[in-house]
């Protein structure tokens, strides 16, 4: 009989938009995985949680561990409310947590949201902590979504997610999945919008009225990260030390900074997909709503750029982290050596039985 998994996927991204929570079903038939993204919501963080998550990297060790537990209880409470609201029967919760530190060159990654606390509150089994095993194996611990791209979205040649950081995954000529972080996305765009008093640049309207400063554009394009081969990944620390200083120190108007940075994003997305033409590119993540950047990408790319329906745009990562939990439960590899540079493919994540 075909087993159906009913899973809650939780994702908290670097852009601090809120907690993405998705009720998903997965089944496997003829060795092919199928999914249904049934119900999904984003629960915005209040100002208290935004500040706690934003400043967590500055806490001392004890306070950070306490926040890890507090956020775990929060995730458990929100999951329980979601399940009760929709009268769901769930097999387990699969949680990415919220990344505070990601420094793979130091063999360090840390996501808060204690899985034991999630389980205690929700009274459900939990799968969490997906990145640390790959880090221990010498990998980047990121990105993890590509295995889901490969198994759940085989009709697309490229999958690009536009969140706090833009990332891409695709199969190379040897049918190995390749993936890496393209460049910072909403982390920078939202920072600049905030200087103008907005949470974000709605549809890229402010950027569309700005002018490109080619001095800043070239400085961004020539950052060392963009010359490095994959596997490679980005974290908040890199953005703050490498990209933001160039942008902050530029004396051009903020709308011109937005325009210039938007063009840098388009340039890097195009460079990541220029090896092929006439291919299908799936665009998801909140950044897919930046109509100006999508328009510019379509103008420079010779590929077919697909922006799907809203539910998949907003909740693809939560869907895939739910799927990573299913793979973990089935002891199937959910982290690819070809993506992270680890010693081997692995089955990452910690299973917590209620």
ROTOR-396774 format. One record per residue: x, y, z of N, C-alpha, C, CB in turn; residue in three letters. Coordinates in steps of 0.001 Angstrom, whole numbers, plus 500000, padded with zeros to 6 digits. Glycine has a CB too. Example, Ala and Ser with C-alpha at 12.3 -4.5 7.8 and 13.67 -1.06 7.14 Angstrom:
<pts>
513190494310507800512300495500507800513200496700507800511308495527509046ala
512850497750507080513670498940507140512900500030507870514084499402505725ser
</pts>
This chain:
<pts>
500848498791500000500000500000500000500878501251500000499044500010501236unk
500470502241499267501246503454499144501134504284500416500787504261497931unk
502236504448501143502250505203502390502116506692502109503536504922503180unk
501224507350502830501067508799502729501554509424504025499584509195502438unk
502437510395503910502981511098505070502308512458505187504525511253504958unk
501747512729506354501139514028506642502082514791507565499714513868507292unk
502660515858507047503775516519507735503547518027507817505105516223507015unk
503968518600508932504061520052509064505508520448508812503576520537510479unk
505719521365507860507049521910507603507144523318508148507369521896506101unk
508241523599508867508461524920509455509729525538508878508558524828510998unk
509646526800508487510808527503507957510817528939508439510821527454506426unk
511953529360509000512140530750509408513371531274508687512290530886510969unk
513169532244507777514262532687506924514982533915507435513752532958505567unk
516098534207506784516954535307507213516298536669507044518243535274506448unk
515269536768506195514624538062505976513691538455507118513850538036504678unk
513434537533508054512615537804509246511178538189508900513248538914510068unk
510686537703507763509294537986507391508327537343508382509003537482505962unk
508670536169508862507794535458509776508048533969509687506331535769509478unk
507240533216510400507342531766510405506449531196509312506958531188511787unk
507067530480508372506299529769507350505942528392507879507094529660506016unk
504649528073507816504172526785508310503292526167507222503382526945509666unk
503612524930506854502937524304505711502526522877506050503851524312504467unk
501283522558505737500772521194505872500906520524504512499275521176506378unk
501682519453504474502021518801503212501753517298503292503494519062502852unk
501442516718502150501341515263502026502356514776501005499903514833501619unk
502985513652501318503966513061500419503664511578500246505404513271500954unk
503879511101499031503728509676498744504745509296497680502272509335498277unk
505049508005497627506031507515496658505410506407495831507314507013497366unk
505472506564494521504904505568493618505864505348492466503509506008493097unk
506160504080492187507102503716491116508421504460491276506495504019489734unk
508840504570492522510123505197492874510149506705492645511231504561492079unk
508978507304492421508890508749492239508094509363493386508239509094490876unk
508620510438493942507940511131495025506922512125494473508955511849495921unk
505784512205495141504740513173494804504409513993496042503467512461494255unk
503985515217495825503666516085496961502339516791496746504778517115497183unk
501726517183497857500603518107497856500881519158498921499241517367498117unk
500867520409498522500998521526499454499584522002499747501904522694498869unk
499038521546500865497603521661501102497197522963501791497140520502501927unk
497799523263502910497460524479503660498764525114504120496513524165504886unk
498883526409503952500126527075504362499829528509504785501171527056503212unk
500576528965505774500418530326506276501786530874506666499439530367507485unk
501931532182506570503070532865507172502575533601508399503754533844506165unk
503189533328509526502825533973510784503865535063511055502753532929511974unk
503515536330510816504502537410510972505037537476512396503883538759510589unk
506320537753512523506902537955513850506504539321514381508441537819513806unk
506172539377515663505949540683516272507308541354516502505151540548517615unk
507272542612516934508517543369517088509459542704518088508214544799517532unk
508898542080519117509731541422520126510543540295519511508867540883521267unk
509872539446518737510571538319518131511520538785517036509571537316517567unk
511145539807516283512066540322515268513373540775515906511424541485514496unk
513269541495517011514473541987517676515278540845518278514107542994518759unk
514589539872518865515304538736519454516077537963518405514331537805520167unk
515438537695517279516100536923516230517193537743515544515076536445515198unk
516940539018515361517914539884514697519182540034515523517306541255514429unk
519046540075516824520189540343517702520726539105518408519805541360518726unk
520248537926518026520632536700518726522132536425518652519874535524518154unk
522770536850517565524204536591517403525050537372518400524638536936515992unk
524456538340519065525197539164520019525024538682521462524750540610519907unk
524201537633521667523947537131523013525134536344523553522702536261523021unk
525235536296524894526222535393525481525703533963525363526511535763526973unk
526566533003525652526234531604525380525001531139526150527414530717525725unk
524867531520527411523723531082528216522424531650527650523898531510529689unk
522430532950527344521214533577526825520838533019525455521397535092526738unk
521838532650524656521548532062523353520905530687523519522832531954522511unk
521394529897524463520787528588524716519365528737525237521630527790525716unk
519142529745526061517791530006526561516859530412525414517821531111527642unk
517381531227524495516578531630523346516283530429522450517295532731522546unk
517244529518522329517026528292521569515815527533522109518279527400521615unk
515720527432523425514572526759524036513286527570523855514832526519525528unk
513381528875524098512199529730523993511619529681522579512548531179524375unk
512490529720521584512017529679520201511439528304519875513162530024519226unk
512001527258520463511438525922520282510029525824520825512312524891520951unk
509818526378522020508465526384522581507513527191521693508477526961524013unk
508014528316521166507207529155520262506800528365519021507990530427519848unk
507745527644518430507441526847517241506425525754517556508720526224516673unk
506572525145518719505620524122519132504222524683519330506087523464520406unk
504147525867519944502851526501520172502176526878518861503014527738521046unk
502933527481517946502349527904516669501934526702515824503344528773515889unk
502718525633515892502352524414515160501059523834515712503484523365515241unk
500946523801517032499743523266517670498516524087517306499915523230519188unk
498642525411517349497528526283516978497106526045515530497912527756517180unk
498082525887514641497813525647513217497088524320513027499128525656512405unk
497559523282513699496951521955513589495515521969514105497781520919514363unk
495295522611515247493954522671515820493015523530514972494016523217517242unk
493534524623514447492729525520513612492175524794512386493566526727513170unk
492992523925511806492595523248510569492189521788510801493733523307509563unk
492135521389512073491689520038512438492465518963511668490180519886512171unk
493794519004511816494666518127511049495147516940511876495855518907510524unk
495425515846511194496099514700511799497492514628511189495295513359511571unk
498499514818512029499871514992511563500748513846512051500438516339512040unk
501621513348511175502560512295511569503742512855512342503056511546510345unk
504286513989511885505401514606512605505620516021512077506699513756512460unk
506421516783512801506806518137512416508255518114511948506615519139513601unk
508529518816510875509887518915510342510289520388510336509984518294508900unk
511284520739511132511607522147511363513038522494510969511386522494512816unk
513162523539510164514487524064509833515071524861510985514418524934508586unk
514223525545511756514722526465512771515108527794512145515918525860513506unk
515791528621512925516228529935512436517739530040512580515520531092513212unk
518411530310511470519875530339511469520402531578512177520410530289510038unk
521275531347513161521953532436513863523398532555513400521900532215515382unk
524088531427513285525464531423512787525577530424511642526472531075513924unk
526249530843510585526571529914509508527961530265508989525502529972508358unk
528961529548509489530350529767509118530986528412508800531130530504510256unk
530634527854507637531116526505507313532624526397507255530549526065506005unk
533306527519506948534776527468506918535360527192508302535341528784506373unk
534544527410509337534944527098510719534220525857511241534658528295511643unk
533582525124510336532772523953510716531675524325511702533661522865511323unk
531045525472511459530029525974512386528754526333511647530552527192513152unk
527646525799512137526323526289511758525428526096512969525751525541510483unk
524511527038513190523664526935514386522295527517514094524311527660515593unk
521287526661514190519892527075514031519176526900515368519181526252512904unk
518506527951515823517775527838517079516361527331516811517736529196517814unk
515741526832517889514411526231517819514493524795518288513834526305516384unk
514808524616519545515055523298520148513939522306519801515184523427521678unk
514323521227519110513336520244518671512652519529519810513981519243517785unk
513355519332520922512725518703522082511609519575522632513760518427523173unk
511813520893522589510772521815523053509578521825522099511342523236523197unk
509856521769520801508768521677519818507930520425520096509335521646518361unk
508604519301520303507925518032520538507125518055521833508931516897520572unk
507710518637522876507046518664524175505730519428524114507959519286525220unk
505722520538523382504518521359523298503489520751522349504874522770522845unk
503961520279521190503046519783520158502579518349520403503712519865518811unk
503335517629521263503052516209521523503175515375520237501635516048522126unk
504121515755519395504383515058518142505870514755517998503890515889516950unk
506189513772517168507574513541516796508072514730515976507724512213516000unk
509377514961516052509969516114515373511260515689514681510240517272516376unk
511473516216513486512776516117512833513320517535512705512674515403511424unk
514585517736513083515165519081513090516682518996512915514811519826514407unk
517347520116513015518817520199512981519385519500511741519417519573514258unk
518983519982510585519328519312509330520749519593508847518362519721508266unk
521390520642509338522634521084508718523904520543509367522683522555508734unk
523868520218510647525117519967511369525831518698510917524841519882512842unk
525098517678510488525758516429510083526603516663508831524708515311509825unk
526064517420507886526821517711506675528057518554506994525933518434505652unk
527922519506507894529072520314508327530150519410508921528634521387509365unk
529722518453509744530680517525510352531397516684509299529968516612511349unk
530729516461508172531317515687507075532143516558506134530224514980506290unk
532394517797506542533219518688505747532473519475504696534272517918505098unk
531131519440504738530337520160503757529991521564504203529083519404503462unk
529301522276503323528870523640503619527640523668504531528571524382502324unk
526952522524504650525710522508505421524586523248504720525939523111506785unk
524811523635503492523838524405502714524285524398501252523702525877503259unk
523333524638500341521895524623500577521363523192500664521169525388499471unk
520234523046501350519621521732501542518414521499500636519206521569502982unk
517853522565500115516652522459499285516868521658497985516160523845498943unk
518086521623497411518258520988496095517790519548495969519667521035495734unk
517873518739497008517375517364496899515869517377496671517724516546498171unk
515160518342497277513731518497497039513449518995495636513129519445498052unk
514294519942495162514154520410493782514258519240492809515223521471493458unk
515254518398493039515525517286492126514394516262492123516832516606492505unk
513895515918493305512922514834493417511468515284493255513083514163494741unk
511182516538493596509794517017493535509492517878492314509480517800494773unk
510533518458491684510307519380490556511180518988489364510605520845490977unk
511040517757488881511916517282487804511680517961486454511742515807487641unk
510568518677486299510270519312485011511044520615484802508782519586484904unk
511747521068485842512473522339485737513978522083485694512118523273486924unk
514636522774484769516081522620484600516851523378485684516509523112483212unk
516287524504486116516869525298487191515766525643488192517548526593486634unk
516115525615489465515217526113490508515948527234491244514779524961491500unk
515364528413491237515944529563491934514978530001493024516242530740490945unk
515486530148494232514676530659495339515204532026495741514693529681496553unk
514290532992495817514651534364496132514138534726497518514093535333495076unk
514954534505498517514623534848499893515602535880500403514631533601500793unk
516001535754501652517029536648502176518279536549501327517349536320503642unk
518565535330500884519665535047499968519086534300498776520804534217500667unk
519537534631497570519106533924496365519972532695496172519177534844495119unk
519332531545495905520105530331495645519534529587494449520120529418496884unk
520333528680493918519992527976492688520362526512492811520697528608491481unk
519612525650492106520019524249491987519663523747490591519338523369493085unk
520468522790490099520273522228488764521126520968488645520642523267487647unk
520801520128487657521605518947487361522655519304486317520714517774486867unk
523899518866486564524941519106485564524915518017484497526332519168486231unk
525895518038483618525914517091482493526027515643482949527065517415481561unk
526559515440484152526695514082484702525493513684485548527964513978485539unk
524425514500485484523197514253486243523418514353487747522642512885485902unk
524442515081488155524655515369489570524034516722489896526173515354489925unk
523388516772491068522751518035491452523812519021491909521701517812492570unk
523777520208491360524676521297491736523831522404492340525502521818490506unk
524322523022493387523564524115493996524515525026494759522456523570494936unk
524132526277494831524921527228495605524105528501495810526271527542494896unk
524570529335496712523951530636496924524446531585495841524269531191498348unk
523510532224495153523870533141494067524407534450494628522655533411493160unk
523602535095495488523989536381496074522971536749497147524081537503494979unk
523299537680498025522285538191498946521141538835498161522907539210499931unk
519927538660498665518763539211497952518004540140498899517823538064497422unk
516957539636499551516148540518500399516906541053501612514920539783500866unk
517951540370502032518731540888503159519246542289502848519909539945503487unk
519663542508501612520188543818501217519070544743500759521228543663500104unk
518165544236499915517076545078499407516226545626500549516195544284498432unk
515908544772501529515077545223502650515825546198503553514600544027503468unk
517127545979503691517949546924504477517881548315503856519433546441504555unk
518059548386502551518021549682501872516625550299501927518469549531500418unk
515608549481501751514236549989501840513950550547503227513229548881501502unk
514511549876504243514319550338505615514871551737505840514969549378506577unk
515934552100505133516502553440505269515551554501504747517829553531504535unk
514620554073503905513604554994503374512289554893504144513356554709501890unk
512273554056505185511077553926506007510107552857505564510376555202506042unk
510539551964504660509673550884504177510246549531504600509519550950502631unk
509349548568504817509800547212505136510459546557503929508625546356505620unk
509979546905502753510535546349501519510150547255500356510030544891501279unk
510818547044499228510539547811498011509459547079497233511831548004497139unk
508214547532497382507068546842496791507207546736495276505770547566497147unk
507299545487494801507425545173493373508649545819492720506177545617492644unk
509592546293493537510783546930492984510525548315492422511361546070491918unk
509445548976492882509043550256492301510076551349492559507695550682492857unk
510674551342493759511673552379494057512913552162493203512049552372495564unk
513365550901493150514557550595492348514356550956490888514914549116492466unk
513146550738490380512881550983488949513048552451488581511468550524488586unk
512974553337489568513097554777489305514511555284489538512129555554490179unk
515379554391490019516751554783490288517647554606489075517295553991491442unk
518908554998489248519919554892488200521023553945488650520503556282487850unk
521595553233487698522702552326488008523982553133488201522886551267486882unk
524654552896489318525981553450489546526988552350489214526150553969491029unk
527694552496488107528530551398487633529781551210488485528926551635486195unk
530172552219489226531293552038490155530901551046491250531720553399490780unk
529743551270491877529260550346492905528931548992492298528026550922493611unk
528303548988491131527956547731490458529197546879490241527263548008489112unk
530255547474489736531477546714489467532147546245490747532449547552488659unk
532091547045491799532646546620493084531923545376493601532548547761494117unk
530609545373493478529822544220493902530131543001493043528329544542493839unk
530173543199491738530423542089490817531794541455491057530320542573489371unk
532749542247491528534123541766491683534439541242493073535074542861491351unk
533442541156493943533686540547495252534166539107495068532403540587496128unk
535069538699495929535736537399495782534752536238495691536679537169496943unk
533655536315496438532697535196496461532229534823495061531489535550497327unk
532001535812494223531414535555492909532418534952491922530852536841492340unk
533684534967492294534721534343491456535044532926491919535995535192491470unk
534555532549493086534876531238493644534016530153493009534686531240495164unk
534568528939492862533769527829492339532820527301493414534684526694491828unk
531746526649492988530894525985493964531524524651494335529453525786493412unk
531158524042495458530087524464496373530483525681497199529711523319497304unk
529513526532497423529737527721498234528400528199498765530445528839497418unk
528428528858499903527194529365500503527481530657501238526573528325501460unk
526436531424501452526534532727502089525782532741503409525999533815501165unk
526213533595504313525517533804505574525455535283505889526203533040506713unk
524721535609506930524592537003507352525953537649507586523752537094508619unk
526875536876508154528191537440508484528888537976507233529074536377509165unk
528820537207506119529469537640504880528817538918504361529398536527503810unk
527494538961504421526780540140503929527224541380504693525254539950504059unk
527315541262506016527672542410506847529122542839506670527416542091508295unk
530008541899506381531439542222506275531874542582504864532261541060506759unk
531197542017503842531667542176502476530768543074501618531784540831501835unk
529482542787501590528596543506500671528115544846501234527399542642500335unk
527602544819502456527013546050503002527992547216503107526446545770504358unk
529255546991503508530164548141503569530315548869502234531519547688504041unk
530360548128501139530452548775499826529228549645499562530601547722498716unk
528062549113499925526806549822499672526670551029500597525606548875499854unk
526977550831501872526852551911502859527816553051502542527115551377504281unk
529032552714502138530049553738501895529839554500500583531416553101501890unk
528999553969499710528689554697498486527856555928498831527937553789497474unk
528153557044498179527469558301498492526285558576497577528442559448498407unk
525899557613496772524773557818495864523452557736496628524798556778494723unk
522382558210496026521058558181496653520599556741496869520033558943495789unk
519748556554497865519328555206498233518573554533497087518452555247499489unk
517734555283496366517016554660495256517993554189494169515991555649494661unk
519114554896494025520134554457493077520879553226493592521123555591492800unk
521037553134494920521624551929495502520706550724495256521872552124497023unk
519403550940495414518451549859495150518495549443493686517028550289495534unk
518554550421492799518621550109491364519900549354491035518540551396490524unk
521002549817491584522295549192491309522350547789491878523432550032491883unk
521868547628493099521910546294493685520965545342492962521556546357495167unk
519827545838492521518900545007491749519561544518490469517616545788491419unk
520306545394489818520998544997488588522086543967488876521608546225487897unk
522735544101490022523731543109490453523075541742490648524418543563491765unk
521899541707491253521172540446491423520863539821490064519865540675492216unk
520316540631489147519974540137487814521219539599487115519322541254486969unk
522305540310487234523559539881486612524007538528487135524649540914486853unk
523933538357488454524392537101489045523441535947488724524534537254490559unk
522135536205488674521200535148488273521450534734486829519741535617488446unk
521707535717485973521950535403484571523249534626484395521990536681483742unk
524289535019485109525559534294485034525400532849485503526628535004485873unk
524487532629486431524282531281486974523524530372486018523537531362488286unk
522851530960485023522007530162484117522380530336482652520553530532484307unk
523444531067482374523762531432480992524361530282480194524715532595480978unk
524791529219480884525415528089480192524444527377479260525969527102481201unk
523156527508479520522137526873478681521133527916478220521419525730479444unk
520470527639477126519386528511476675518165527653476375519809529338475418unk
516997528283476452515756527574476179515344526610477271515879526838474907unk
515869526787478493515562525897479607514476526499480488516823525614480434unk
513870525664481326512819526116482241513422526463483596511725525033482399unk
513141527668484064513640528138485355512447528407486262514523529420485194unk
512381527727487404511330527944488391511814528975489409510935526608489093unk
511040530040489571511378531114490511510394531083491673511358532508489807unk
510909530933492892510049530957494075510686531841495143509810529518494621unk
510001531939496293510466532797497364509842534176497252511984532899497347unk
509848534905498363509208536220498397509741537183497356509372536823499746unk
511014537012496981511603537893495984511012537740494604513056537659495913unk
510222536673494386509557536494493094508515537584492855508897535110493019unk
508097538271493925507123539349493786507769540681493407506350539510495075unk
509101540692493326509780541903492877509670541954491355511284541933493347unk
508592542566490883508276542546489452509377543173488616506968543269489194unk
510056544170489178511108544844488415512292543908488167511577546107489154unk
512725543185489189513853542270489022513477541126488079514305541713490388unk
512268540589488215511833539511487315511776540026485874510442538956487748unk
511281541238485694511229541836484356512632541961483770510548543220484406unk
513572542461484552514943542627484071515577541267483770515790543392485109unk
515294540269484592515849538934484352515329538377483032515496537976485515unk
514038538556482780513459538081481518514074538805480324511934538274481522unk
514439540063480512515018540843479410516421540378479046515052542316479776unk
517179539903480031518573539526479746518747538027479527519470539974480882unk
517791537209479993517937535760479911517315535211478630517300535094481128unk
517894534112478132517329533412476976516622532131477402518427533090475955unk
516278532037478674515566530881479208514107531227479495516251530372480483unk
513315530177479746511892530337480060511733530469481569511053529134479518unk
511403531660482021511336531945483454509890531783483921511867533385483770unk
509674530869484856508334530523485333508168530983486776508082528997485216unk
507180531836487001506790532237488357505464531551488646506676533817488506unk
505416530601489591504210529795489803503153530508490636504575528498490471unk
502148529744491055501079530311491889501624530664493274499891529315492014unk
500854531524493958501336532133495197501767531133496253500278533006495764unk
501001530060496416501295529121497499502687528526497344500250528005497539unk
503041528159496122504359527568495896505449528629495984504409526871494530unk
505180529836495510506153530928495652506537531102497112505585532249495089unk
505541531141497963505763531513499361506210530369500250504524532094499919unk
505847529141499884506037528057500849506840526873500308504703527571501313unk
507557527072499226508341525970498673509402525493499666509005526397497359unk
510047526406500381511079525983501321510484525208502495511851527193501834unk
509350525669503010508687524931504085508259523555503601507473525711504611unk
507756523494502364507395522218501746508597521290501688506831522440500338unk
509721521798501242510889520930501068511489520528502404511945521624500217unk
511447521385503405511939520939504712511022519879505318512065522130505669unk
509730519954505015508847518845505393509289517569504683507367519172505049unk
509643517699503421510089516548502619511421515993503140510230516953501133unk
512329516870503531513602516402504098513352515540505336514512517604504458unk
512329515908506101511968515099507263511459513727506856510917515811508094unk
510682513653505771510201512365505266511375511491504834509227512572504089unk
512319512081504123513509511326503708514281510825504931514426512203502818unk
514371511659505960515051511240507192514337510057507825515127512404508193unk
513020510140507927512235509051508516512453507754507738510731509416508539unk
512632507886506420512829506715505557514300506328505417512246506984504183unk
515166506995506166516630506798506091517142506873504660517018505446506698unk
516577507799503886517074508094502542517930509362502595515892508263501529unk
518930509432501771519795510609501752518981511864501460520914510442500708unk
519221512895502267518543514170502042519534515325501921517561514447503173unk
520809514999501819521841516012501664522873515478500675522502516374503042unk
523179516252499644523961515763498521525396516291498552523294516153497217unk
526338515363498461527758515704498399528050516673497250528600514435498242unk
527407516463496109527668517306494937527241518749495166526950516747493719unk
526347518961496136525853520298496455526712520967497521524402520229496921unk
527024520239498585527667520858499749529174520671499805527069520311500993unk
529700519721499033531132519454499089531545518558500238531871520732499181unk
530585517881500868530888516986501992531592515720501499529594516615502754unk
532042514912502432532743513669502096531831512689501373533304513019503357unk
530516512773501647529591511824501039528170512354501137529701510442501712unk
527249511763500353525826512008500569525462511539501968524956511285499494unk
524450512154502556524112511764503923522623511945504194524930512578504928unk
522203511359505287520826511486505761520868512333507027520161510074506029unk
520699513631506867520858514556507969519576514798508734521384515845507469unk
519740515391509900518601515715510750518587514842511988517295515556509981unk
517953515360513019517800514620514272516327514271514453518333515448515490unk
516051513008514754514685512565514990514427512561516486514435511159514378unk
513355513209516899512968513281518308511606512648518451512958514750518832unk
511538511577519185510279510869519394509570511437520611510518509352519563unk
508286511810520435507530512314521574507238511172522556506212512980521101unk
</pts>
